[in-house]
Amino acid sequence: MELNELPGSELILPGLEDLHHGRNNTIGSLLIAIASVRLTEAGLDIPKEPLVSEPELALYAHLQNERDDAYYYYNALLNSLNSFCAALESRTQRR
């Protein structure tokens, strides 16, 4: 199974690309920072720098600047992140 087949990959994979190019304040890169330990333990290569120190707060602030429904979108993003992590962990355990 390819990473792009996992649920939530449309957010996570661009976030990885952002981090590899030093962009740490995008929605995808902030999601990765939130779950960096979990993703690393599941085998994903995540750059340690420049991760945001309080990514949950940074993500919510980012969303508040862009959307009226920040709270609902924030929760939906976290659900997508959790789905990606769970699928990646499941894939890793099967190997």
C-alpha positions, 0 to 999 in steps of 0.5 A, a space after each residue: 500500500 502506498 502512502 497516498 492510498 491512506 486516508 488523510 494523505 491529501 493533508 499529510 503528504 503535502 505537509 511532509 513536502 512543506 517541512 522538507 522545504 522549511 515551511 512549518 506553518 501550513 495546515 499539513 506541516 502543523 498536523 505532522 507536528 501534532 503527531 510527529 512522535 506517532 508518525 515517526 514510530 510508525 516509520 515516517 521520516 519526519 524532519 525534526 526541524 523546524 517543527 512548531 513547538 505548540 502545533 495545536 495552538 498554531 493550527 487553531 490560530 491559523 484556521 481562525 485567521 482563514 475560516 469562520 468555522 475554525 473549531 469544526 474544521 480543526 476537529 475534522 483535520 484532527 480526525 483525518 490525522 488520526 485516520 492517517 496515523 491509524 492506517 499507517 500504524 496498521 500497515 506497519 504492524 502487518 509487515 
